[in-house]
Amino acid sequence: RDRSMKTVLFALNSSYVHTNLAVRCLKRSLNAMQLESVIVEKSLKDRRLSVLSELYSHKAEIYCFSAYIWNISDMLYFARQLRILLPETVIVFGGPEVSFETEDFFSLHPYIDFIINGEGEQSLPELIKGIEASPSDFKKHRIIHSEAYKDFVCQGAMYDQGETFNMNILYYESSRGCPFNCAYCLSSSTNGVRGKPASAVLDDMRSFERMQGVRIIKFIDRTFNYDKRRAIEILTGLLSDEYTKKYHFEICADLLDDETMNLLGKFPEGKIQLEIGIQSTNPDTLKAINRINNTEKCLSALSVLHEKGNISLHADLIAGLPFEDYRSFANSFNDLYGKCDMLQLGFLKLLKGSSLRDNAEKYGILYSSDPPYEVFKTSWLSFDDIVKLHKIDETLERFGNSGHFRYTLLSVFESGIKPFEFFEALSDKISESFGNLSYSQINAYSLITEHALSLNNLTE
């Protein structure tokens, strides 16, 4: 061959404001091996014909698809169409949505040639080299089981200085792995954490300073503060005026100590955004999902951080976990509400490769067979309960997390009304008044005012 095979690295994001870090990591490793590649990055909001046209225009020998629960259906569609248009091309799938598949996958999707299981920076270049060397013999091993990429800690920020961005969020990975093994998470299938040195992370943050139109750097580390000293060194560096972006971290609250709390209190308002996954405050639930939180310490840390007022604080709950019935979830909601700026309600998804998916029958969990595999019912929650919680979530987003009714809600909850019961009753009122129809912001103000006045007699 006069040149290497051309490879298209295809990313399909859920929104225009997102970027795909995985294809950039792969491109960097292909470049290092002098392998030709190009990134095609699109959104689920783009017209399918437009996306397919761009993919086809490259007429590459190899197409690599970055597959997740939110895009797998569309990715399979595009792979089928490319097989028709370019019957000789090689189609490779990778990403968490296919990393736990077996040979049966190829029977269901015969237009796909390979799956890369796990981190692809080393295995994808090796696969391409193998195909180039022996194109007639390349299908003997169709599932490639990747080793953990040893050079991850040497990687930079992964974005080229010449790139232009029409979004203000970029994703960054300072560590891989997690010290915990929560049963609902893919981290339950891996062990250990690999982190870049703090000095390297701060160097990468400097590179983002030179990029225009980028406002938020979102660390996708499972647990940013798994190593206290490393986290403190990074945060201390970011305190400098040299770093001007907003930085988002997912942290474990019960790993926070006074030293870290005091450091976080020094940041200017809005520079740091923390996401803290509490998931539940039910001890039986936490034990069942192998989550070793000290709930009392977590709630105390949340309160302290929230009172500081300078940190944008998001806390997460998950509905549908074992041993959590409707009333237990309400208790978890009430335990967290008011200790964060945004209380985010998630609904359990049984991800491929998670231990909770393997134990679904044990917990009486029924879930959708289609991505994102959301739970329909459990031994503790009925489908009606879950539908009702979805409506409460919508109400919380509109009236609580939006921040539009902050003072009204403060007044309501100071009177002794419990948050979950308030949003539950407001959700019922909305259903009675509007059903499934949308309603204006003026209607929203009227609704919450009338509702607050009608609940004056609701106390603890």
C-alpha positions as CSV (number, residue, x, y, z in Angstrom):
1,R,0.0,0.0,0.0
2,D,1.1,3.5,-0.7
3,R,-0.7,4.9,2.3
4,S,-2.4,3.6,5.4
5,M,-6.1,2.8,5.4
6,K,-8.3,5.8,6.0
7,T,-10.3,5.5,9.2
8,V,-13.4,7.6,10.1
9,L,-14.0,8.0,13.9
10,F,-17.7,8.6,14.2
11,A,-19.2,10.4,17.3
12,L,-22.9,11.0,17.6
13,N,-23.6,13.3,20.6
14,S,-26.9,13.7,22.4
15,S,-26.9,17.5,22.0
16,Y,-25.0,20.3,20.1
17,V,-23.4,21.5,23.3
18,H,-21.6,18.2,23.9
19,T,-18.3,16.9,22.6
20,N,-17.0,13.4,22.3
21,L,-13.7,12.8,24.1
22,A,-13.3,9.2,23.1
23,V,-12.8,9.8,19.4
24,R,-10.2,12.5,20.1
25,C,-8.2,10.0,22.3
26,L,-8.4,7.5,19.4
27,K,-7.3,10.0,16.9
28,R,-4.3,11.0,19.0
29,S,-3.2,7.3,19.2
30,L,-3.7,6.7,15.5
31,N,-1.7,9.8,14.7
32,A,1.2,8.5,16.8
33,M,1.2,5.4,14.7
34,Q,1.1,7.4,11.4
35,L,-2.4,6.0,10.6
36,E,-4.7,8.3,8.7
37,S,-8.0,9.2,10.4
38,V,-10.7,11.9,10.5
39,I,-13.3,12.7,13.1
40,V,-17.0,13.0,12.0
41,E,-18.8,14.4,15.0
42,K,-22.6,15.0,14.8
43,S,-25.6,15.3,17.0
44,L,-28.8,13.2,17.4
45,K,-30.6,16.4,16.4
46,D,-28.9,16.4,12.9
47,R,-30.9,15.1,10.0
48,R,-30.1,11.5,9.3
49,L,-29.5,12.0,5.6
50,S,-27.1,14.8,6.2
51,V,-25.1,12.6,8.7
52,L,-25.1,9.6,6.3
53,S,-24.0,11.8,3.4
54,E,-21.0,13.1,5.4
55,L,-20.0,9.6,6.5
56,Y,-20.2,8.4,2.9
57,S,-18.3,11.3,1.5
58,H,-15.1,10.1,3.1
59,K,-15.3,6.7,1.4
60,A,-13.0,5.3,4.1
61,E,-11.7,1.8,4.4
62,I,-12.6,1.7,8.1
63,Y,-15.4,3.3,10.1
64,C,-15.3,3.3,13.9
65,F,-18.5,4.0,15.9
66,S,-18.5,5.3,19.4
67,A,-21.5,3.7,21.0
68,Y,-23.4,4.7,24.1
69,I,-26.9,4.0,25.5
70,W,-28.2,7.3,24.1
71,N,-27.0,6.8,20.5
72,I,-26.8,3.0,20.0
73,S,-30.1,2.8,18.0
74,D,-29.0,5.5,15.6
75,M,-25.4,4.1,15.4
76,L,-26.8,0.8,14.3
77,Y,-28.9,2.5,11.7
78,F,-26.0,4.4,10.2
79,A,-23.8,1.2,10.2
80,R,-26.5,-0.7,8.2
81,Q,-26.8,2.1,5.6
82,L,-23.0,2.3,5.3
83,R,-22.8,-1.4,4.7
84,I,-25.2,-1.0,1.8
85,L,-23.4,2.0,0.3
86,L,-19.8,0.8,1.0
87,P,-20.0,-3.0,1.1
88,E,-16.2,-3.4,1.3
89,T,-15.7,-1.1,4.2
90,V,-14.7,-2.4,7.7
91,I,-17.1,-1.4,10.5
92,V,-15.9,-1.4,14.1
93,F,-18.0,-0.6,17.2
94,G,-16.6,0.4,20.5
95,G,-17.8,2.1,23.7
96,P,-19.6,1.1,26.8
97,E,-22.8,0.0,25.0
98,V,-21.0,-2.8,23.2
99,S,-18.1,-3.6,25.5
100,F,-20.0,-6.5,27.1
101,E,-21.4,-8.2,24.0
102,T,-20.7,-11.8,22.9
103,E,-20.5,-13.4,19.5
104,D,-24.3,-13.4,19.3
105,F,-24.1,-9.7,18.6
106,F,-22.7,-10.4,15.1
107,S,-25.7,-12.7,14.3
108,L,-28.1,-9.9,15.2
109,H,-25.9,-7.2,13.4
110,P,-24.1,-9.0,10.5
111,Y,-23.1,-5.6,9.0
112,I,-20.6,-5.0,11.9
113,D,-17.2,-6.6,11.6
114,F,-15.5,-5.9,15.0
115,I,-16.1,-4.9,18.6
116,I,-13.4,-3.3,20.7
117,N,-14.1,-4.0,24.3
118,G,-12.7,-1.4,26.7
119,E,-10.1,1.3,26.1
120,G,-9.2,1.5,22.4
121,E,-6.1,3.7,22.2
122,Q,-3.8,0.6,21.9
123,S,-6.1,-2.0,20.4
124,L,-7.6,0.1,17.5
125,P,-4.2,0.9,15.9
126,E,-3.2,-2.8,16.3
127,L,-6.4,-3.9,14.7
128,I,-5.9,-1.5,11.7
129,K,-2.3,-2.6,11.3
130,G,-3.5,-6.2,11.3
131,I,-6.1,-5.6,8.7
132,E,-3.6,-3.8,6.5
133,A,-1.1,-6.7,6.9
134,S,-3.6,-9.5,6.2
135,P,-7.0,-8.3,4.9
136,S,-8.2,-11.8,4.0
137,D,-7.6,-13.1,7.5
138,F,-8.8,-10.3,9.7
139,K,-12.1,-11.8,10.9
140,K,-10.7,-14.6,13.1
141,H,-11.0,-12.6,16.3
142,R,-14.0,-10.3,16.0
143,I,-14.2,-9.2,19.7
144,I,-11.0,-7.5,20.7
145,H,-10.5,-7.4,24.5
146,S,-8.4,-4.4,25.3
147,E,-5.9,-3.9,28.0
148,A,-6.0,-0.8,30.2
149,Y,-4.1,1.8,28.2
150,K,-0.8,2.3,30.0
151,D,0.0,5.7,28.5
152,F,-3.3,7.3,29.6
153,V,-1.5,9.3,32.3
154,C,0.8,10.9,29.7
155,Q,-2.1,12.1,27.5
156,G,-2.7,15.8,27.2
157,A,-6.0,17.7,27.0
158,M,-7.0,15.8,23.7
159,Y,-8.4,18.9,22.0
160,D,-6.4,20.6,19.2
161,Q,-5.7,24.3,19.5
162,G,-7.0,24.8,16.0
163,E,-10.4,23.3,16.7
164,T,-13.4,25.6,16.6
165,F,-16.2,24.9,19.0
166,N,-19.9,25.9,18.7
167,M,-20.5,24.8,22.3
168,N,-19.2,26.1,25.7
169,I,-18.6,22.7,27.4
170,L,-15.5,20.6,26.9
171,Y,-15.0,17.2,28.6
172,Y,-11.7,16.3,30.3
173,E,-10.5,13.1,31.9
174,S,-7.9,13.3,34.6
175,S,-8.4,9.8,35.9
176,R,-9.8,6.4,34.8
177,G,-11.4,3.9,37.1
178,C,-13.1,4.4,40.5
179,P,-12.2,3.4,44.0
180,F,-15.8,2.2,44.5
181,N,-17.8,-0.6,42.9
182,C,-21.4,0.6,43.0
183,A,-23.7,-2.2,41.6
184,Y,-25.5,0.1,39.1
185,C,-22.3,1.5,37.6
186,L,-19.9,0.1,34.9
187,S,-17.1,0.7,37.5
188,S,-18.4,-2.4,39.2
189,S,-16.7,-4.4,36.4
190,T,-13.3,-2.7,36.8
191,N,-10.7,-2.3,39.6
192,G,-8.3,0.5,40.5
193,V,-7.8,4.1,39.5
194,R,-5.2,5.6,37.3
195,G,-4.7,9.4,37.6
196,K,-2.7,11.9,35.8
197,P,-0.3,13.9,38.1
198,A,-1.7,17.1,39.4
199,S,1.0,19.1,37.6
200,A,-0.1,17.5,34.2
201,V,-3.7,18.3,34.9
202,L,-3.0,21.9,35.6
203,D,-0.9,22.1,32.4
204,D,-3.9,20.7,30.5
205,M,-6.1,23.3,32.0
206,R,-3.7,26.0,30.7
207,S,-4.3,24.7,27.2
208,F,-8.0,25.2,27.6
209,E,-7.3,28.9,28.5
210,R,-6.1,29.4,24.9
211,M,-9.3,28.1,23.4
212,Q,-12.1,30.5,22.4
213,G,-15.7,30.0,23.2
214,V,-15.1,27.4,26.0
215,R,-16.7,28.3,29.3
216,I,-17.0,25.0,31.3
217,I,-14.5,22.2,31.7
218,K,-16.3,19.1,32.8
219,F,-14.1,16.5,34.5
220,I,-15.6,13.1,33.7
221,D,-13.7,11.3,36.4
222,R,-15.9,8.9,38.4
223,T,-14.6,10.3,41.7
224,F,-12.3,13.3,41.3
225,N,-11.2,13.4,45.0
226,Y,-10.3,9.7,45.3
227,D,-6.8,10.9,46.2
228,K,-7.1,13.8,48.7
229,R,-3.5,15.2,48.2
230,R,-3.8,15.1,44.4
231,A,-7.3,16.8,44.5
232,I,-6.0,19.5,46.8
233,E,-3.0,20.2,44.6
234,I,-5.2,20.6,41.5
235,L,-7.8,22.8,43.4
236,T,-5.0,24.9,44.9
237,G,-3.7,25.5,41.3
238,L,-7.1,26.4,40.0
239,L,-7.5,29.1,42.6
240,S,-5.1,31.2,40.6
241,D,-6.5,33.9,38.4
242,E,-4.6,32.2,35.6
243,Y,-7.5,29.8,35.3
244,T,-10.7,31.5,34.2
245,K,-13.1,28.7,33.3
246,K,-15.8,27.0,35.3
247,Y,-14.7,23.6,36.5
248,H,-17.1,20.7,37.1
249,F,-16.1,17.7,39.3
250,E,-18.0,14.6,40.5
251,I,-16.8,14.0,44.1
252,C,-17.5,11.7,47.0
253,A,-18.8,13.8,49.9
254,D,-17.6,11.6,52.7
255,L,-14.0,11.9,51.5
256,L,-14.1,15.6,52.1
257,D,-12.3,16.9,55.2
258,D,-11.9,20.3,56.9
259,E,-8.8,21.1,54.8
260,T,-10.6,20.5,51.5
261,M,-13.7,22.3,52.7
262,N,-11.7,25.4,53.6
263,L,-10.0,25.3,50.3
264,L,-13.3,25.1,48.4
265,G,-14.5,28.0,50.4
266,K,-11.8,30.3,48.9
267,F,-13.0,30.0,45.3
268,P,-14.9,32.9,43.7
269,E,-18.6,32.3,43.3
270,G,-19.4,30.1,40.3
271,K,-15.9,29.0,39.5
272,I,-16.4,25.4,40.9
273,Q,-19.4,23.2,40.3
274,L,-19.6,19.9,42.3
275,E,-21.8,16.9,41.6
276,I,-22.4,14.6,44.5
277,G,-24.1,11.2,44.0
278,I,-25.9,10.4,47.2
279,Q,-28.4,8.1,45.3
280,S,-30.3,7.1,48.5
281,T,-30.2,7.6,52.3
282,N,-31.8,4.2,53.0
283,P,-29.1,2.0,54.6
284,D,-30.5,-1.2,53.2
285,T,-30.4,0.3,49.7
286,L,-26.8,1.5,50.1
287,K,-25.7,-1.9,51.3
288,A,-27.5,-3.7,48.4
289,I,-25.8,-1.5,45.8
290,N,-22.3,-1.8,47.5
291,R,-22.2,1.9,48.2
292,I,-20.2,2.5,51.4
293,N,-21.3,6.1,52.0
294,N,-21.3,7.5,55.5
295,T,-24.7,9.1,55.0
296,E,-24.6,11.4,58.0
297,K,-21.1,12.7,57.0
298,C,-22.3,13.2,53.3
299,L,-25.3,15.2,54.4
300,S,-23.2,17.3,56.8
301,A,-20.7,18.0,54.0
302,L,-23.5,19.0,51.6
303,S,-24.9,21.4,54.2
304,V,-21.5,23.0,54.9
305,L,-20.8,23.4,51.2
306,H,-24.2,24.8,50.4
307,E,-24.0,27.3,53.2
308,K,-20.7,28.6,51.8
309,G,-22.7,29.9,48.9
310,N,-19.8,30.1,46.4
311,I,-20.0,26.5,45.0
312,S,-22.6,25.4,42.5
313,L,-23.8,22.2,44.1
314,H,-25.7,19.4,42.4
315,A,-26.8,16.3,44.3
316,D,-28.2,13.1,42.8
317,L,-30.8,10.5,43.8
318,I,-31.7,7.4,41.8
319,A,-35.3,6.0,41.9
320,G,-35.7,2.2,41.4
321,L,-32.9,0.9,43.6
322,P,-33.3,-2.2,45.7
323,F,-35.2,-1.8,49.1
324,E,-36.3,1.7,48.2
325,D,-40.1,2.0,48.1
326,Y,-42.1,5.1,47.4
327,R,-42.0,6.3,51.0
328,S,-38.3,5.6,51.4
329,F,-37.6,7.6,48.3
330,A,-39.6,10.5,49.7
331,N,-37.4,10.3,52.8
332,S,-34.2,10.4,50.7
333,F,-35.6,13.4,48.8
334,N,-36.4,15.2,52.0
335,D,-33.0,14.4,53.5
336,L,-31.2,16.1,50.5
337,Y,-33.6,18.9,49.5
338,G,-32.3,22.3,50.6
339,K,-28.7,21.1,51.0
340,C,-27.8,21.7,47.3
341,D,-28.6,24.1,44.5
342,M,-30.0,21.4,42.2
343,L,-31.5,18.1,43.3
344,Q,-31.3,15.8,40.3
345,L,-33.6,12.8,40.2
346,G,-32.4,9.9,38.1
347,F,-34.2,6.7,37.3
348,L,-32.3,3.4,37.5
349,K,-30.9,2.1,34.2
350,L,-29.6,-1.4,34.1
351,L,-26.4,-0.9,32.1
352,K,-24.8,-3.8,30.4
353,G,-21.9,-5.0,32.4
354,S,-23.3,-3.7,35.8
355,S,-23.7,-6.2,38.6
356,L,-27.2,-4.9,39.3
357,R,-28.3,-6.0,35.8
358,D,-27.1,-9.5,36.6
359,N,-29.2,-9.5,39.8
360,A,-32.3,-8.0,38.3
361,E,-34.4,-11.1,38.9
362,K,-33.3,-11.2,42.6
363,Y,-34.7,-7.8,43.2
364,G,-37.9,-8.2,41.1
365,I,-36.7,-5.6,38.6
366,L,-38.4,-5.3,35.3
367,Y,-36.8,-3.0,32.8
368,S,-37.0,-1.9,29.2
369,S,-35.2,-4.2,26.7
370,D,-34.3,-1.1,24.6
371,P,-31.7,1.5,25.5
372,P,-31.4,3.2,28.0
373,Y,-32.8,0.1,29.8
374,E,-34.8,2.1,32.3
375,V,-36.5,0.3,35.2
376,F,-40.3,-0.2,34.9
377,K,-40.9,-1.7,38.4
378,T,-39.1,-3.4,41.3
379,S,-40.2,-5.5,44.3
380,W,-40.6,-2.2,46.1
381,L,-41.8,0.2,43.4
382,S,-44.7,-0.3,41.1
383,F,-44.8,1.0,37.6
384,D,-47.5,3.5,38.7
385,D,-45.1,4.7,41.4
386,I,-42.3,5.3,38.9
387,V,-44.7,7.2,36.6
388,K,-45.7,9.4,39.5
389,L,-42.0,10.0,40.4
390,H,-41.3,11.0,36.8
391,K,-44.1,13.7,37.1
392,I,-42.7,14.8,40.4
393,D,-39.2,15.1,38.8
394,E,-40.7,17.3,36.0
395,T,-42.3,19.5,38.7
396,L,-39.1,19.7,40.6
397,E,-37.2,20.8,37.5
398,R,-39.8,23.5,36.6
399,F,-40.3,24.9,40.1
400,G,-37.3,23.9,42.2
401,N,-34.2,23.5,40.1
402,S,-35.0,26.4,37.8
403,G,-34.4,28.9,40.6
404,H,-37.4,31.0,39.5
405,F,-39.4,30.4,42.7
406,R,-36.6,30.4,45.2
407,Y,-38.1,32.8,47.7
408,T,-41.6,31.3,47.5
409,L,-40.2,27.9,48.2
410,L,-38.0,29.2,51.1
411,S,-41.1,30.6,52.7
412,V,-43.1,27.4,52.2
413,F,-40.5,25.1,53.7
414,E,-39.7,27.4,56.6
415,S,-43.3,26.9,57.6
416,G,-42.6,23.2,58.1
417,I,-44.0,21.7,54.9
418,K,-41.8,18.8,53.7
419,P,-40.3,19.3,50.2
420,F,-41.3,15.9,48.7
421,E,-44.9,16.3,49.9
422,F,-45.0,19.8,48.5
423,F,-43.8,18.8,45.0
424,E,-45.9,15.6,45.0
425,A,-49.1,17.6,45.7
426,L,-48.1,20.3,43.2
427,S,-47.6,17.6,40.6
428,D,-51.1,16.3,41.3
429,K,-52.5,19.8,40.9
430,I,-50.7,20.3,37.6
431,S,-52.1,17.0,36.3
432,E,-55.6,18.0,37.4
433,S,-55.4,21.4,35.8
434,F,-53.5,20.7,32.6
435,G,-53.2,16.9,32.1
436,N,-50.3,16.3,29.8
437,L,-50.6,19.7,28.1
438,S,-47.9,22.4,28.5
439,Y,-48.5,25.5,30.5
440,S,-47.1,29.0,30.5
441,Q,-44.8,30.7,33.0
442,I,-47.7,32.9,34.0
443,N,-49.7,29.8,34.8
444,A,-46.7,28.4,36.7
445,Y,-46.6,31.5,39.0
446,S,-50.4,31.2,39.6
447,L,-50.1,27.5,40.3
448,I,-47.4,27.7,42.9
449,T,-49.0,30.6,44.6
450,E,-52.4,28.9,44.9
451,H,-50.7,25.7,45.9
452,A,-48.6,27.3,48.6
453,L,-51.6,29.0,50.1
454,S,-53.6,25.8,50.1
455,L,-51.0,23.9,52.0
456,N,-50.6,26.2,54.9
457,N,-52.0,23.5,57.2
458,L,-49.5,20.9,56.0
459,T,-46.9,20.5,58.8
460,E,-44.5,17.9,60.0
